[in-house]
Amino acid sequence: MIRGIHAAYLDAGADVVSTNTFGCAPYVLAEYGLAERAHELCRAAAVLAREAAGDRFVVGAMAPPRARSRSRAT
C-alpha cells in the first residue's frame, strides 16, 4: 500500500516523497502500545520511501518534542 502511494506521487511528477512518519514518535505510538517499536517503524518507512524515490529526494517527518498527539488533543 505505501509503495503504491509513493509511486502515485512520483508518477504524478513529484520530485520528493515523505516518509510519512510525523505520528511515529514514541509518545504517540504509546497510545497504541507501540512505543518500543518507534525506531523500527520509522526505519521501515524511510526504507520504503528511499526505495520508491530512486534518484529523487526523500524527506522525513518528525513530530515536535513533547507535543500531544492529535487524537488526545482537547
PDB file of N, H, CA, C and O in Angstrom:
ATOM      1  N   MET A   1       0.821  -1.190   0.000  1.00  0.00           N
ATOM      2  CA  MET A   1       0.000   0.000   0.000  1.00  0.00           C
ATOM      3  C   MET A   1       0.868   1.259   0.000  1.00  0.00           C
ATOM      4  O   MET A   1       0.644   2.153  -0.815  1.00  0.00           O
ATOM      5  N   ILE A   2       1.845   1.346   0.888  1.00  0.00           N
ATOM      6  H   ILE A   2       2.027   0.619   1.550  1.00  0.00           H
ATOM      7  CA  ILE A   2       2.689   2.538   0.981  1.00  0.00           C
ATOM      8  C   ILE A   2       3.529   2.709  -0.275  1.00  0.00           C
ATOM      9  O   ILE A   2       3.694   3.826  -0.766  1.00  0.00           O
ATOM     10  N   ARG A   3       4.057   1.614  -0.794  1.00  0.00           N
ATOM     11  H   ARG A   3       3.922   0.707  -0.395  1.00  0.00           H
ATOM     12  CA  ARG A   3       4.813   1.704  -2.054  1.00  0.00           C
ATOM     13  C   ARG A   3       3.928   2.282  -3.160  1.00  0.00           C
ATOM     14  O   ARG A   3       4.381   3.096  -3.964  1.00  0.00           O
ATOM     15  N   GLY A   4       2.686   1.862  -3.195  1.00  0.00           N
ATOM     16  H   GLY A   4       2.318   1.201  -2.542  1.00  0.00           H
ATOM     17  CA  GLY A   4       1.757   2.353  -4.202  1.00  0.00           C
ATOM     18  C   GLY A   4       1.478   3.846  -4.063  1.00  0.00           C
ATOM     19  O   GLY A   4       1.340   4.550  -5.063  1.00  0.00           O
ATOM     20  N   ILE A   5       1.396   4.325  -2.834  1.00  0.00           N
ATOM     21  H   ILE A   5       1.508   3.753  -2.021  1.00  0.00           H
ATOM     22  CA  ILE A   5       1.176   5.755  -2.594  1.00  0.00           C
ATOM     23  C   ILE A   5       2.387   6.552  -3.062  1.00  0.00           C
ATOM     24  O   ILE A   5       2.245   7.565  -3.748  1.00  0.00           O
ATOM     25  N   HIS A   6       3.573   6.093  -2.691  1.00  0.00           N
ATOM     26  H   HIS A   6       3.688   5.271  -2.134  1.00  0.00           H
ATOM     27  CA  HIS A   6       4.793   6.762  -3.155  1.00  0.00           C
ATOM     28  C   HIS A   6       4.838   6.774  -4.683  1.00  0.00           C
ATOM     29  O   HIS A   6       5.119   7.806  -5.293  1.00  0.00           O
ATOM     30  N   ALA A   7       4.564   5.634  -5.291  1.00  0.00           N
ATOM     31  H   ALA A   7       4.336   4.796  -4.796  1.00  0.00           H
ATOM     32  CA  ALA A   7       4.607   5.527  -6.753  1.00  0.00           C
ATOM     33  C   ALA A   7       3.616   6.480  -7.409  1.00  0.00           C
ATOM     34  O   ALA A   7       3.926   7.090  -8.432  1.00  0.00           O
ATOM     35  N   ALA A   8       2.429   6.610  -6.831  1.00  0.00           N
ATOM     36  H   ALA A   8       2.177   6.114  -6.000  1.00  0.00           H
ATOM     37  CA  ALA A   8       1.414   7.510  -7.406  1.00  0.00           C
ATOM     38  C   ALA A   8       1.894   8.957  -7.391  1.00  0.00           C
ATOM     39  O   ALA A   8       1.708   9.683  -8.367  1.00  0.00           O
ATOM     40  N   TYR A   9       2.506   9.375  -6.298  1.00  0.00           N
ATOM     41  H   TYR A   9       2.658   8.785  -5.505  1.00  0.00           H
ATOM     42  CA  TYR A   9       3.045  10.739  -6.235  1.00  0.00           C
ATOM     43  C   TYR A   9       4.154  10.932  -7.266  1.00  0.00           C
ATOM     44  O   TYR A   9       4.186  11.942  -7.969  1.00  0.00           O
ATOM     45  N   LEU A  10       5.054   9.971  -7.354  1.00  0.00           N
ATOM     46  H   LEU A  10       5.028   9.150  -6.784  1.00  0.00           H
ATOM     47  CA  LEU A  10       6.159  10.083  -8.294  1.00  0.00           C
ATOM     48  C   LEU A  10       5.665  10.043  -9.731  1.00  0.00           C
ATOM     49  O   LEU A  10       6.164  10.787 -10.574  1.00  0.00           O
ATOM     50  N   ASP A  11       4.699   9.192 -10.023  1.00  0.00           N
ATOM     51  H   ASP A  11       4.293   8.587  -9.338  1.00  0.00           H
ATOM     52  CA  ASP A  11       4.122   9.119 -11.364  1.00  0.00           C
ATOM     53  C   ASP A  11       3.426  10.420 -11.755  1.00  0.00           C
ATOM     54  O   ASP A  11       3.357  10.779 -12.930  1.00  0.00           O
ATOM     55  N   ALA A  12       2.911  11.115 -10.741  1.00  0.00           N
ATOM     56  H   ALA A  12       2.966  10.823  -9.786  1.00  0.00           H
ATOM     57  CA  ALA A  12       2.230  12.394 -10.990  1.00  0.00           C
ATOM     58  C   ALA A  12       3.218  13.547 -11.154  1.00  0.00           C
ATOM     59  O   ALA A  12       2.816  14.676 -11.437  1.00  0.00           O
ATOM     60  N   GLY A  13       4.509  13.265 -10.976  1.00  0.00           N
ATOM     61  H   GLY A  13       4.835  12.349 -10.745  1.00  0.00           H
ATOM     62  CA  GLY A  13       5.515  14.289 -11.211  1.00  0.00           C
ATOM     63  C   GLY A  13       6.234  14.808  -9.983  1.00  0.00           C
ATOM     64  O   GLY A  13       7.040  15.732 -10.092  1.00  0.00           O
ATOM     65  N   ALA A  14       5.968  14.248  -8.834  1.00  0.00           N
ATOM     66  H   ALA A  14       5.313  13.498  -8.746  1.00  0.00           H
ATOM     67  CA  ALA A  14       6.651  14.703  -7.620  1.00  0.00           C
ATOM     68  C   ALA A  14       8.149  14.405  -7.700  1.00  0.00           C
ATOM     69  O   ALA A  14       8.560  13.380  -8.244  1.00  0.00           O
ATOM     70  N   ASP A  15       8.941  15.296  -7.163  1.00  0.00           N
ATOM     71  H   ASP A  15       8.607  16.128  -6.721  1.00  0.00           H
ATOM     72  CA  ASP A  15      10.383  15.094  -7.076  1.00  0.00           C
ATOM     73  C   ASP A  15      10.811  14.695  -5.667  1.00  0.00           C
ATOM     74  O   ASP A  15      11.981  14.396  -5.428  1.00  0.00           O
ATOM     75  N   VAL A  16       9.857  14.692  -4.737  1.00  0.00           N
ATOM     76  H   VAL A  16       8.907  14.934  -4.931  1.00  0.00           H
ATOM     77  CA  VAL A  16      10.131  14.412  -3.329  1.00  0.00           C
ATOM     78  C   VAL A  16       9.024  13.520  -2.784  1.00  0.00           C
ATOM     79  O   VAL A  16       7.851  13.733  -3.090  1.00  0.00           O
ATOM     80  N   VAL A  17       9.381  12.530  -1.984  1.00  0.00           N
ATOM     81  H   VAL A  17      10.334  12.357  -1.736  1.00  0.00           H
ATOM     82  CA  VAL A  17       8.383  11.761  -1.236  1.00  0.00           C
ATOM     83  C   VAL A  17       8.707  11.878   0.242  1.00  0.00           C
ATOM     84  O   VAL A  17       9.863  12.061   0.622  1.00  0.00           O
ATOM     85  N   SER A  18       7.696  11.773   1.057  1.00  0.00           N
ATOM     86  H   SER A  18       6.757  11.625   0.748  1.00  0.00           H
ATOM     87  CA  SER A  18       7.843  11.881   2.502  1.00  0.00           C
ATOM     88  C   SER A  18       7.789  10.494   3.135  1.00  0.00           C
ATOM     89  O   SER A  18       7.124   9.586   2.637  1.00  0.00           O
ATOM     90  N   THR A  19       8.500  10.359   4.231  1.00  0.00           N
ATOM     91  H   THR A  19       9.041  11.097   4.635  1.00  0.00           H
ATOM     92  CA  THR A  19       8.448   9.098   4.972  1.00  0.00           C
ATOM     93  C   THR A  19       7.099   8.906   5.667  1.00  0.00           C
ATOM     94  O   THR A  19       6.758   7.797   6.078  1.00  0.00           O
ATOM     95  N   ASN A  20       6.335   9.996   5.794  1.00  0.00           N
ATOM     96  H   ASN A  20       6.612  10.897   5.460  1.00  0.00           H
ATOM     97  CA  ASN A  20       5.025   9.950   6.443  1.00  0.00           C
ATOM     98  C   ASN A  20       5.128   9.396   7.865  1.00  0.00           C
ATOM     99  O   ASN A  20       4.354   8.526   8.266  1.00  0.00           O
ATOM    100  N   THR A  21       6.087   9.912   8.608  1.00  0.00           N
ATOM    101  H   THR A  21       6.716  10.619   8.283  1.00  0.00           H
ATOM    102  CA  THR A  21       6.356   9.414   9.958  1.00  0.00           C
ATOM    103  C   THR A  21       6.080  10.449  11.041  1.00  0.00           C
ATOM    104  O   THR A  21       6.591  10.317  12.153  1.00  0.00           O
ATOM    105  N   PHE A  22       5.291  11.469  10.748  1.00  0.00           N
ATOM    106  H   PHE A  22       4.875  11.576   9.845  1.00  0.00           H
ATOM    107  CA  PHE A  22       5.029  12.518  11.731  1.00  0.00           C
ATOM    108  C   PHE A  22       4.478  11.933  13.038  1.00  0.00           C
ATOM    109  O   PHE A  22       4.873  12.369  14.119  1.00  0.00           O
ATOM    110  N   GLY A  23       3.591  10.972  12.953  1.00  0.00           N
ATOM    111  H   GLY A  23       3.271  10.617  12.075  1.00  0.00           H
ATOM    112  CA  GLY A  23       2.989  10.373  14.141  1.00  0.00           C
ATOM    113  C   GLY A  23       3.749   9.171  14.671  1.00  0.00           C
ATOM    114  O   GLY A  23       3.199   8.375  15.432  1.00  0.00           O
ATOM    115  N   CYS A  24       4.998   9.033  14.281  1.00  0.00           N
ATOM    116  H   CYS A  24       5.445   9.679  13.663  1.00  0.00           H
ATOM    117  CA  CYS A  24       5.768   7.849  14.655  1.00  0.00           C
ATOM    118  C   CYS A  24       6.681   8.099  15.854  1.00  0.00           C
ATOM    119  O   CYS A  24       7.669   7.388  16.041  1.00  0.00           O
ATOM    120  N   ALA A  25       6.362   9.086  16.649  1.00  0.00           N
ATOM    121  H   ALA A  25       5.560   9.663  16.497  1.00  0.00           H
ATOM    122  CA  ALA A  25       7.136   9.362  17.858  1.00  0.00           C
ATOM    123  C   ALA A  25       6.674   8.412  18.974  1.00  0.00           C
ATOM    124  O   ALA A  25       5.503   8.038  19.028  1.00  0.00           O
ATOM    125  N   PRO A  26       7.589   8.031  19.848  1.00  0.00           N
ATOM    126  CA  PRO A  26       7.206   7.092  20.908  1.00  0.00           C
ATOM    127  C   PRO A  26       5.999   7.540  21.738  1.00  0.00           C
ATOM    128  O   PRO A  26       5.168   6.712  22.112  1.00  0.00           O
ATOM    129  N   TYR A  27       5.896   8.851  22.030  1.00  0.00           N
ATOM    130  H   TYR A  27       6.572   9.523  21.727  1.00  0.00           H
ATOM    131  CA  TYR A  27       4.769   9.292  22.858  1.00  0.00           C
ATOM    132  C   TYR A  27       3.429   9.154  22.127  1.00  0.00           C
ATOM    133  O   TYR A  27       2.392   9.001  22.773  1.00  0.00           O
ATOM    134  N   VAL A  28       3.435   9.204  20.808  1.00  0.00           N
ATOM    135  H   VAL A  28       4.277   9.328  20.283  1.00  0.00           H
ATOM    136  CA  VAL A  28       2.202   8.977  20.043  1.00  0.00           C
ATOM    137  C   VAL A  28       1.931   7.479  19.948  1.00  0.00           C
ATOM    138  O   VAL A  28       0.811   7.028  20.188  1.00  0.00           O
ATOM    139  N   LEU A  29       2.953   6.719  19.599  1.00  0.00           N
ATOM    140  H   LEU A  29       3.863   7.086  19.403  1.00  0.00           H
ATOM    141  CA  LEU A  29       2.788   5.269  19.449  1.00  0.00           C
ATOM    142  C   LEU A  29       2.429   4.589  20.765  1.00  0.00           C
ATOM    143  O   LEU A  29       1.842   3.507  20.761  1.00  0.00           O
ATOM    144  N   ALA A  30       2.775   5.210  21.892  1.00  0.00           N
ATOM    145  H   ALA A  30       3.252   6.089  21.896  1.00  0.00           H
ATOM    146  CA  ALA A  30       2.434   4.646  23.200  1.00  0.00           C
ATOM    147  C   ALA A  30       0.929   4.489  23.366  1.00  0.00           C
ATOM    148  O   ALA A  30       0.467   3.589  24.068  1.00  0.00           O
ATOM    149  N   GLU A  31       0.172   5.357  22.727  1.00  0.00           N
ATOM    150  H   GLU A  31       0.547   6.089  22.157  1.00  0.00           H
ATOM    151  CA  GLU A  31      -1.294   5.258  22.800  1.00  0.00           C
ATOM    152  C   GLU A  31      -1.809   3.946  22.223  1.00  0.00           C
ATOM    153  O   GLU A  31      -2.920   3.514  22.529  1.00  0.00           O
ATOM    154  N   TYR A  32      -0.984   3.317  21.382  1.00  0.00           N
ATOM    155  H   TYR A  32      -0.081   3.668  21.133  1.00  0.00           H
ATOM    156  CA  TYR A  32      -1.368   2.074  20.717  1.00  0.00           C
ATOM    157  C   TYR A  32      -0.512   0.898  21.173  1.00  0.00           C
ATOM    158  O   TYR A  32      -0.552  -0.175  20.570  1.00  0.00           O
ATOM    159  N   GLY A  33       0.259   1.100  22.235  1.00  0.00           N
ATOM    160  H   GLY A  33       0.292   1.971  22.725  1.00  0.00           H
ATOM    161  CA  GLY A  33       1.113   0.048  22.750  1.00  0.00           C
ATOM    162  C   GLY A  33       2.311  -0.252  21.859  1.00  0.00           C
ATOM    163  O   GLY A  33       2.841  -1.363  21.886  1.00  0.00           O
ATOM    164  N   LEU A  34       2.743   0.731  21.069  1.00  0.00           N
ATOM    165  H   LEU A  34       2.312   1.634  21.047  1.00  0.00           H
ATOM    166  CA  LEU A  34       3.819   0.504  20.110  1.00  0.00           C
ATOM    167  C   LEU A  34       5.037   1.394  20.329  1.00  0.00           C
ATOM    168  O   LEU A  34       5.892   1.481  19.447  1.00  0.00           O
ATOM    169  N   ALA A  35       5.138   2.047  21.462  1.00  0.00           N
ATOM    170  H   ALA A  35       4.444   1.976  22.178  1.00  0.00           H
ATOM    171  CA  ALA A  35       6.232   2.989  21.701  1.00  0.00           C
ATOM    172  C   ALA A  35       7.597   2.350  21.482  1.00  0.00           C
ATOM    173  O   ALA A  35       8.493   2.980  20.920  1.00  0.00           O
ATOM    174  N   GLU A  36       7.762   1.129  21.912  1.00  0.00           N
ATOM    175  H   GLU A  36       7.034   0.617  22.369  1.00  0.00           H
ATOM    176  CA  GLU A  36       9.059   0.463  21.806  1.00  0.00           C
ATOM    177  C   GLU A  36       9.421   0.132  20.358  1.00  0.00           C
ATOM    178  O   GLU A  36      10.560  -0.249  20.086  1.00  0.00           O
ATOM    179  N   ARG A  37       8.482   0.267  19.430  1.00  0.00           N
ATOM    180  H   ARG A  37       7.557   0.576  19.651  1.00  0.00           H
ATOM    181  CA  ARG A  37       8.749  -0.038  18.013  1.00  0.00           C
ATOM    182  C   ARG A  37       8.977   1.213  17.169  1.00  0.00           C
ATOM    183  O   ARG A  37       9.052   1.121  15.944  1.00  0.00           O
ATOM    184  N   ALA A  38       9.087   2.378  17.802  1.00  0.00           N
ATOM    185  H   ALA A  38       9.025   2.453  18.797  1.00  0.00           H
ATOM    186  CA  ALA A  38       9.209   3.641  17.064  1.00  0.00           C
ATOM    187  C   ALA A  38      10.382   3.622  16.083  1.00  0.00           C
ATOM    188  O   ALA A  38      10.212   3.962  14.912  1.00  0.00           O
ATOM    189  N   HIS A  39      11.554   3.233  16.542  1.00  0.00           N
ATOM    190  H   HIS A  39      11.693   2.957  17.493  1.00  0.00           H
ATOM    191  CA  HIS A  39      12.714   3.204  15.654  1.00  0.00           C
ATOM    192  C   HIS A  39      12.494   2.252  14.483  1.00  0.00           C
ATOM    193  O   HIS A  39      12.769   2.594  13.333  1.00  0.00           O
ATOM    194  N   GLU A  40      12.003   1.069  14.782  1.00  0.00           N
ATOM    195  H   GLU A  40      11.780   0.790  15.716  1.00  0.00           H
ATOM    196  CA  GLU A  40      11.755   0.063  13.743  1.00  0.00           C
ATOM    197  C   GLU A  40      10.774   0.584  12.690  1.00  0.00           C
ATOM    198  O   GLU A  40      11.002   0.430  11.490  1.00  0.00           O
ATOM    199  N   LEU A  41       9.691   1.196  13.144  1.00  0.00           N
ATOM    200  H   LEU A  41       9.506   1.321  14.119  1.00  0.00           H
ATOM    201  CA  LEU A  41       8.674   1.695  12.218  1.00  0.00           C
ATOM    202  C   LEU A  41       9.182   2.873  11.390  1.00  0.00           C
ATOM    203  O   LEU A  41       8.914   2.949  10.191  1.00  0.00           O
ATOM    204  N   CYS A  42       9.909   3.786  12.018  1.00  0.00           N
ATOM    205  H   CYS A  42      10.127   3.724  12.992  1.00  0.00           H
ATOM    206  CA  CYS A  42      10.495   4.917  11.282  1.00  0.00           C
ATOM    207  C   CYS A  42      11.494   4.426  10.244  1.00  0.00           C
ATOM    208  O   CYS A  42      11.521   4.906   9.111  1.00  0.00           O
ATOM    209  N   ARG A  43      12.294   3.485  10.638  1.00  0.00           N
ATOM    210  H   ARG A  43      12.273   3.094  11.559  1.00  0.00           H
ATOM    211  CA  ARG A  43      13.292   2.941   9.693  1.00  0.00           C
ATOM    212  C   ARG A  43      12.598   2.262   8.517  1.00  0.00           C
ATOM    213  O   ARG A  43      12.996   2.468   7.371  1.00  0.00           O
ATOM    214  N   ALA A  44      11.590   1.472   8.771  1.00  0.00           N
ATOM    215  H   ALA A  44      11.267   1.304   9.703  1.00  0.00           H
ATOM    216  CA  ALA A  44      10.869   0.796   7.682  1.00  0.00           C
ATOM    217  C   ALA A  44      10.243   1.815   6.735  1.00  0.00           C
ATOM    218  O   ALA A  44      10.276   1.634   5.518  1.00  0.00           O
ATOM    219  N   ALA A  45       9.675   2.881   7.288  1.00  0.00           N
ATOM    220  H   ALA A  45       9.648   3.027   8.277  1.00  0.00           H
ATOM    221  CA  ALA A  45       9.079   3.924   6.456  1.00  0.00           C
ATOM    222  C   ALA A  45      10.135   4.610   5.596  1.00  0.00           C
ATOM    223  O   ALA A  45       9.892   4.903   4.425  1.00  0.00           O
ATOM    224  N   ALA A  46      11.298   4.866   6.171  1.00  0.00           N
ATOM    225  H   ALA A  46      11.496   4.628   7.122  1.00  0.00           H
ATOM    226  CA  ALA A  46      12.383   5.506   5.426  1.00  0.00           C
ATOM    227  C   ALA A  46      12.896   4.605   4.311  1.00  0.00           C
ATOM    228  O   ALA A  46      13.166   5.072   3.205  1.00  0.00           O
ATOM    229  N   VAL A  47      13.028   3.324   4.600  1.00  0.00           N
ATOM    230  H   VAL A  47      12.809   2.945   5.499  1.00  0.00           H
ATOM    231  CA  VAL A  47      13.492   2.378   3.581  1.00  0.00           C
ATOM    232  C   VAL A  47      12.496   2.310   2.430  1.00  0.00           C
ATOM    233  O   VAL A  47      12.900   2.330   1.267  1.00  0.00           O
ATOM    234  N   LEU A  48      11.214   2.231   2.731  1.00  0.00           N
ATOM    235  H   LEU A  48      10.887   2.215   3.676  1.00  0.00           H
ATOM    236  CA  LEU A  48      10.203   2.194   1.671  1.00  0.00           C
ATOM    237  C   LEU A  48      10.257   3.446   0.807  1.00  0.00           C
ATOM    238  O   LEU A  48      10.218   3.361  -0.421  1.00  0.00           O
ATOM    239  N   ALA A  49      10.345   4.598   1.442  1.00  0.00           N
ATOM    240  H   ALA A  49      10.376   4.667   2.439  1.00  0.00           H
ATOM    241  CA  ALA A  49      10.400   5.856   0.696  1.00  0.00           C
ATOM    242  C   ALA A  49      11.659   5.927  -0.157  1.00  0.00           C
ATOM    243  O   ALA A  49      11.603   6.332  -1.318  1.00  0.00           O
ATOM    244  N   ARG A  50      12.791   5.535   0.412  1.00  0.00           N
ATOM    245  H   ARG A  50      12.836   5.205   1.355  1.00  0.00           H
ATOM    246  CA  ARG A  50      14.058   5.580  -0.324  1.00  0.00           C
ATOM    247  C   ARG A  50      14.022   4.660  -1.532  1.00  0.00           C
ATOM    248  O   ARG A  50      14.481   5.035  -2.611  1.00  0.00           O
ATOM    249  N   GLU A  51      13.483   3.459  -1.362  1.00  0.00           N
ATOM    250  H   GLU A  51      13.110   3.154  -0.486  1.00  0.00           H
ATOM    251  CA  GLU A  51      13.384   2.515  -2.472  1.00  0.00           C
ATOM    252  C   GLU A  51      12.492   3.063  -3.575  1.00  0.00           C
ATOM    253  O   GLU A  51      12.808   2.928  -4.757  1.00  0.00           O
ATOM    254  N   ALA A  52      11.390   3.673  -3.198  1.00  0.00           N
ATOM    255  H   ALA A  52      11.133   3.782  -2.238  1.00  0.00           H
ATOM    256  CA  ALA A  52      10.446   4.203  -4.191  1.00  0.00           C
ATOM    257  C   ALA A  52      11.008   5.414  -4.910  1.00  0.00           C
ATOM    258  O   ALA A  52      10.743   5.604  -6.097  1.00  0.00           O
ATOM    259  N   ALA A  53      11.778   6.236  -4.217  1.00  0.00           N
ATOM    260  H   ALA A  53      11.994   6.082  -3.253  1.00  0.00           H
ATOM    261  CA  ALA A  53      12.218   7.517  -4.762  1.00  0.00           C
ATOM    262  C   ALA A  53      13.265   7.389  -5.859  1.00  0.00           C
ATOM    263  O   ALA A  53      13.373   8.273  -6.709  1.00  0.00           O
ATOM    264  N   GLY A  54      14.026   6.323  -5.858  1.00  0.00           N
ATOM    265  H   GLY A  54      13.938   5.605  -5.168  1.00  0.00           H
ATOM    266  CA  GLY A  54      15.076   6.207  -6.857  1.00  0.00           C
ATOM    267  C   GLY A  54      16.076   7.344  -6.697  1.00  0.00           C
ATOM    268  O   GLY A  54      16.693   7.495  -5.643  1.00  0.00           O
ATOM    269  N   ASP A  55      16.234   8.157  -7.767  1.00  0.00           N
ATOM    270  H   ASP A  55      15.732   8.034  -8.624  1.00  0.00           H
ATOM    271  CA  ASP A  55      17.196   9.261  -7.704  1.00  0.00           C
ATOM    272  C   ASP A  55      16.556  10.569  -7.241  1.00  0.00           C
ATOM    273  O   ASP A  55      17.178  11.629  -7.316  1.00  0.00           O
ATOM    274  N   ARG A  56      15.317  10.493  -6.764  1.00  0.00           N
ATOM    275  H   ARG A  56      14.812   9.633  -6.703  1.00  0.00           H
ATOM    276  CA  ARG A  56      14.637  11.684  -6.257  1.00  0.00           C
ATOM    277  C   ARG A  56      14.831  11.803  -4.749  1.00  0.00           C
ATOM    278  O   ARG A  56      15.455  10.947  -4.122  1.00  0.00           O
ATOM    279  N   PHE A  57      14.297  12.856  -4.189  1.00  0.00           N
ATOM    280  H   PHE A  57      13.790  13.551  -4.699  1.00  0.00           H
ATOM    281  CA  PHE A  57      14.518  13.159  -2.775  1.00  0.00           C
ATOM    282  C   PHE A  57      13.515  12.467  -1.861  1.00  0.00           C
ATOM    283  O   PHE A  57      12.382  12.185  -2.253  1.00  0.00           O
ATOM    284  N   VAL A  58      13.955  12.200  -0.639  1.00  0.00           N
ATOM    285  H   VAL A  58      14.875  12.429  -0.321  1.00  0.00           H
ATOM    286  CA  VAL A  58      13.091  11.694   0.429  1.00  0.00           C
ATOM    287  C   VAL A  58      13.237  12.643   1.611  1.00  0.00           C
ATOM    288  O   VAL A  58      14.349  13.013   1.989  1.00  0.00           O
ATOM    289  N   VAL A  59      12.117  13.031   2.184  1.00  0.00           N
ATOM    290  H   VAL A  59      11.214  12.731   1.876  1.00  0.00           H
ATOM    291  CA  VAL A  59      12.149  13.858   3.389  1.00  0.00           C
ATOM    292  C   VAL A  59      11.499  13.091   4.526  1.00  0.00           C
ATOM    293  O   VAL A  59      10.525  12.365   4.327  1.00  0.00           O
ATOM    294  N   GLY A  60      12.046  13.260   5.710  1.00  0.00           N
ATOM    295  H   GLY A  60      12.837  13.849   5.871  1.00  0.00           H
ATOM    296  CA  GLY A  60      11.480  12.631   6.895  1.00  0.00           C
ATOM    297  C   GLY A  60      10.581  13.618   7.615  1.00  0.00           C
ATOM    298  O   GLY A  60      10.831  14.824   7.595  1.00  0.00           O
ATOM    299  N   ALA A  61       9.555  13.118   8.239  1.00  0.00           N
ATOM    300  H   ALA A  61       9.352  12.139   8.255  1.00  0.00           H
ATOM    301  CA  ALA A  61       8.640  13.954   9.008  1.00  0.00           C
ATOM    302  C   ALA A  61       8.771  13.579  10.474  1.00  0.00           C
ATOM    303  O   ALA A  61       8.689  12.406  10.836  1.00  0.00           O
ATOM    304  N   MET A  62       8.976  14.590  11.317  1.00  0.00           N
ATOM    305  H   MET A  62       9.042  15.544  11.022  1.00  0.00           H
ATOM    306  CA  MET A  62       9.144  14.344  12.747  1.00  0.00           C
ATOM    307  C   MET A  62       8.184  15.222  13.537  1.00  0.00           C
ATOM    308  O   MET A  62       8.018  16.403  13.234  1.00  0.00           O
ATOM    309  N   ALA A  63       7.568  14.651  14.532  1.00  0.00           N
ATOM    310  H   ALA A  63       7.704  13.691  14.778  1.00  0.00           H
ATOM    311  CA  ALA A  63       6.700  15.421  15.424  1.00  0.00           C
ATOM    312  C   ALA A  63       7.570  16.256  16.360  1.00  0.00           C
ATOM    313  O   ALA A  63       8.711  15.889  16.641  1.00  0.00           O
ATOM    314  N   PRO A  64       7.044  17.357  16.834  1.00  0.00           N
ATOM    315  CA  PRO A  64       7.829  18.153  17.786  1.00  0.00           C
ATOM    316  C   PRO A  64       7.965  17.409  19.117  1.00  0.00           C
ATOM    317  O   PRO A  64       7.102  16.604  19.468  1.00  0.00           O
ATOM    318  N   PRO A  65       9.034  17.671  19.848  1.00  0.00           N
ATOM    319  CA  PRO A  65       9.200  17.001  21.144  1.00  0.00           C
ATOM    320  C   PRO A  65       8.123  17.441  22.130  1.00  0.00           C
ATOM    321  O   PRO A  65       7.714  18.602  22.155  1.00  0.00           O
ATOM    322  N   ARG A  66       7.687  16.508  22.920  1.00  0.00           N
ATOM    323  H   ARG A  66       8.019  15.565  22.899  1.00  0.00           H
ATOM    324  CA  ARG A  66       6.703  16.746  23.984  1.00  0.00           C
ATOM    325  C   ARG A  66       5.361  17.275  23.489  1.00  0.00           C
ATOM    326  O   ARG A  66       4.579  17.812  24.274  1.00  0.00           O
ATOM    327  N   ALA A  67       5.099  17.133  22.238  1.00  0.00           N
ATOM    328  H   ALA A  67       5.735  16.697  21.601  1.00  0.00           H
ATOM    329  CA  ALA A  67       3.798  17.554  21.720  1.00  0.00           C
ATOM    330  C   ALA A  67       2.764  16.496  22.056  1.00  0.00           C
ATOM    331  O   ALA A  67       3.083  15.316  22.207  1.00  0.00           O
ATOM    332  N   ARG A  68       1.535  16.933  22.171  1.00  0.00           N
ATOM    333  H   ARG A  68       1.276  17.891  22.049  1.00  0.00           H
ATOM    334  CA  ARG A  68       0.456  15.978  22.401  1.00  0.00           C
ATOM    335  C   ARG A  68      -0.003  15.469  21.052  1.00  0.00           C
ATOM    336  O   ARG A  68      -0.010  16.215  20.072  1.00  0.00           O
ATOM    337  N   SER A  69      -0.383  14.217  20.994  1.00  0.00           N
ATOM    338  H   SER A  69      -0.378  13.611  21.789  1.00  0.00           H
ATOM    339  CA  SER A  69      -0.881  13.682  19.737  1.00  0.00           C
ATOM    340  C   SER A  69      -2.254  14.281  19.450  1.00  0.00           C
ATOM    341  O   SER A  69      -2.966  14.685  20.370  1.00  0.00           O
ATOM    342  N   ARG A  70      -2.611  14.336  18.207  1.00  0.00           N
ATOM    343  H   ARG A  70      -2.033  14.007  17.460  1.00  0.00           H
ATOM    344  CA  ARG A  70      -3.889  14.931  17.814  1.00  0.00           C
ATOM    345  C   ARG A  70      -5.069  14.151  18.358  1.00  0.00           C
ATOM    346  O   ARG A  70      -6.122  14.725  18.634  1.00  0.00           O
ATOM    347  N   SER A  71      -4.900  12.847  18.514  1.00  0.00           N
ATOM    348  H   SER A  71      -4.044  12.381  18.289  1.00  0.00           H
ATOM    349  CA  SER A  71      -6.019  12.037  18.990  1.00  0.00           C
ATOM    350  C   SER A  71      -6.337  12.317  20.466  1.00  0.00           C
ATOM    351  O   SER A  71      -7.432  12.007  20.933  1.00  0.00           O
ATOM    352  N   ARG A  72      -5.390  12.896  21.188  1.00  0.00           N
ATOM    353  H   ARG A  72      -4.500  13.147  20.808  1.00  0.00           H
ATOM    354  CA  ARG A  72      -5.611  13.196  22.599  1.00  0.00           C
ATOM    355  C   ARG A  72      -5.818  14.682  22.842  1.00  0.00           C
ATOM    356  O   ARG A  72      -6.096  15.086  23.971  1.00  0.00           O
ATOM    357  N   ALA A  73      -5.689  15.498  21.815  1.00  0.00           N
ATOM    358  H   ALA A  73      -5.463  15.170  20.898  1.00  0.00           H
ATOM    359  CA  ALA A  73      -5.844  16.949  22.000  1.00  0.00           C
ATOM    360  C   ALA A  73      -7.285  17.272  22.339  1.00  0.00           C
ATOM    361  O   ALA A  73      -8.214  16.634  21.846  1.00  0.00           O
ATOM    362  N   THR A  74      -7.454  18.260  23.177  1.00  0.00           N
ATOM    363  H   THR A  74      -6.698  18.779  23.578  1.00  0.00           H
ATOM    364  CA  THR A  74      -8.804  18.658  23.547  1.00  0.00           C
ATOM    365  C   THR A  74      -9.065  20.090  23.145  1.00  0.00           C
ATOM    366  O   THR A  74     -10.158  20.607  23.376  1.00  0.00           O
TER     367      THR A  74
END
